[in-house]
Amino acid sequence: MTERSLLRSAILIFWTLFWGLSVVDKVIPDVQFLWVGKDFFALFIKFFASLGLKDPLFATFALAGVSGLEAINFALYLTALLSLRKGDETLTDGWFFRAILSSVALFSLFSIADQVFGDRFQLLEHGLFWLVLIASWIAFKRAPSDDSGPVSWSPTSTGRRVLFAGGVLTAMTAASIWNFSEETFQQASAPVTGEEVVEGIYKFDFPFLADKRVWETTVNTFMADHPDLKVRYIYTGPSELNTKKKTHLLLYVFTEAQ
């Protein structure tokens, strides 16, 4: 494989996986084994509610439309990748241009939505992706010519040492992550035990990966374990206390005697 085909294949594979996994993230929104999805429906509900549009139909249609456009992007990149595998560069360039144009349009739409909904962090992220798409197009078109010859895969003595060191570090990291997962993944569904910080006020420190099911299970378990108490108010800690943002939550339950 030449440098040109290798670089172009890498670009197409990246964007094909990017949009394909983005569609999967819409299909599997919750936390699953080896998958941490994002609840886009709840996010869209919040966005439209901030505009006074509280009917879930708005979020449903918007999410369906975005998912459809992302699926189109995935199909365009996949078609370009298959065309490259067949060796038809003219067809590959045509499909890749359509894919880049569609992606740029979609990220432009996202940026407009970020302005409307006031999400400046997402605006920065989508703006960076817009620039990365343009850079991908330039790299794809300016890839080295086939005159450079095939890429040599035979490593030198230094290359072999680097590969060995990288393999050892990768194995150690994988073993550490696997061990951490075995010890902590059950926390993603187990109820959290509360700590009484002030008389009648209990604090629940939710762990990494805890989702809305853990929240519901925790409250139900607490009420079952304390039949003599009545839950008067539930308060989530402010963002300053939730230091881990999306992966962490402090919950305070205010109770009174029955």
Secondary structure by P-SEA (a helix, b strand, c coil): ccaaaaaaaaaaaaaaaaaaaaaaaaacccccccccccaaaaaaaaaaaaaccccaaaaaaaaaaaaaaaaaaaaaaaaaaaaaaaccaaaaaaaaaaaaaaaaaaaaaaaaaaaaaccaaaaaaaaaaaaaaaaaaaaaaaccccccccccccccaaaaaaaaaaaaaaaaaaaaaaaaaaaccccccbbbbbbbccccbbbbbccccccaaaaaaaaaaaaaaccccccccccccccccccccccbbbbbbbbbcc
